[in-house]
Amino acid sequence: MAILKASEIRELSVEEMKGKIAELKRELMKEGVNKSTGGAPSNPGKISETKRTIARILTIMKEKEAQAENA
């Protein structure tokens, strides 16, 4: 999965964001298994970038929830 920018994430609905998080977590788990079994990662920076993208999505989800509460 490609790295998502904040502007792209903001266009998604909350349900789509949850789907993206699930997809990214599966990808992260796959990379972690590959790393733990001693295999060479296909892209060394992919694990940290995947974690960063998950955090970015969660942050924007919380922003949307706070906005909904204030409105």
C-alpha positions in Angstrom: 0.0 0.0 0.0 1.2 3.5 -0.8 1.9 6.0 1.9 -1.0 8.3 2.5 -0.7 12.0 2.9 -2.7 13.9 5.5 -4.7 15.6 2.8 -5.7 12.2 1.2 -6.7 10.8 4.6 -8.9 13.8 5.4 -11.0 13.0 2.3 -11.8 9.5 3.6 -14.8 8.6 5.8 -14.2 7.2 9.3 -15.2 3.7 8.0 -12.7 3.9 5.2 -10.0 5.0 7.7 -10.7 2.0 9.8 -10.3 -0.2 6.8 -7.0 1.4 5.9 -5.8 0.9 9.5 -6.7 -2.8 9.3 -4.9 -3.2 6.0 -1.8 -1.4 7.2 -1.7 -3.5 10.4 -1.8 -6.7 8.3 1.1 -5.3 6.2 3.0 -4.4 9.3 2.6 -7.8 10.8 3.7 -9.4 7.5 6.9 -7.3 7.5 7.5 -8.0 11.2 7.3 -11.8 10.6 9.6 -11.5 7.7 12.1 -9.5 9.8 11.9 -11.9 12.8 12.5 -15.0 10.7 15.7 -13.4 9.5 14.6 -12.5 6.0 15.8 -9.3 4.4 13.1 -6.6 4.1 12.1 -5.6 0.6 12.2 -2.0 1.7 14.1 -1.2 4.9 12.1 1.9 5.8 8.7 0.4 5.2 8.1 -0.7 8.8 8.6 2.7 10.3 6.7 4.5 7.5 3.8 2.1 8.0 3.7 2.8 11.7 3.8 6.5 10.9 0.9 6.3 8.5 -1.2 4.4 11.1 -0.5 7.1 13.6 -1.4 9.8 11.1 -4.7 8.1 10.4 -5.5 7.7 14.1 -4.7 11.4 14.7 -7.0 12.6 11.9 -9.8 10.2 13.2 -9.5 11.8 16.6 -9.7 15.3 15.1 -12.9 14.4 13.2 -14.4 12.9 16.4 -13.6 16.0 18.4 -15.0 18.2 15.6 -18.2 16.2 15.7 -18.5 16.6 19.5 -18.1 20.3 19.3 -20.6 20.8 16.5 
